[in-house]
C-alpha cells in the first residue's frame, strides 16, 4: 500500500512517516505540504491512499478530497469539528492528532483491497483467517455469485471472495471479463466454444458450461466477435 502524506507541519509529516514505516505492507510514496502540492503529487505518484490534513494553506484537505478521481482518503487533523464534512467527502476514516500506530493501522485496514489494487485490477486479495492470499484473476475462468460470497476456482482449488460480482465486473472488465448472466462473470480468453442452442451458453477450457442470459447475449456475442 503506497501512502501519500499531506500536512503543512513538517513535524506532523515526520511522525506519520515513522508510523507508516512500522506497518507491514505500507510504504511512504511521497509527502506534500499543502493542498495544491497534494493534487500535484496525487497525479504524479498515483498513491493507494492519502493521509490528509484539513486545515492547510492555499487549498484545504476537504477540497482535495472532493476532486474527481481522488484516491481513498484518511483525514489526519487536530480538529474534531470537520468530521461530518470529512465523511460527507467519502473519507475512509478521520484520525485526530497525535495519531497512534494502532489507530492508523485500523484506518488503513478500512481501505478495501479493490481500491488499493486499482493499478493492478487483476490482483485479488482473499482472506483466510488472519492470512491474506494474493490471486491473479487472469488465472480464473469464471466467477459465480454464491449468496454473500463469489465463488471461483484456481486450478483445482475452490476459493471465495467477499467482493461482490458487480464490483468484480467493474474492476475486471478491462482485463477481459464479461458478464454472461446475473450470477456469472467469465474471462473471454477462457471461452473455448459458443453454443447458441437453448438460449445460448459458453463452454470454458475446463469443460464447464455457463448459460448466457437473454439480456447479456448481445454483449457476449460482440465480445466474442460473433
Secondary structure, 3 states (H helix, E strand, C coil): CEEEEECCCHHHHHHHHHHHCCCCCCEEEEEECCHHHHHHHHHHHCCCEEEECCCCCCCCHHHHHCCCCCCEEEEEECCHHHHHHHHHCCCCEEEECCCCHHHHHHHHHCCCHHHHCHHHCCEEEEEECCEEEEEEHHHCCEEEEECCEEEEEECCEEEEECCCHHHHHHHHHHHCEEEEECCEEEEHHHEEEEECHHHCEEEECCCCEEECCHHHHHHHHHHCCC
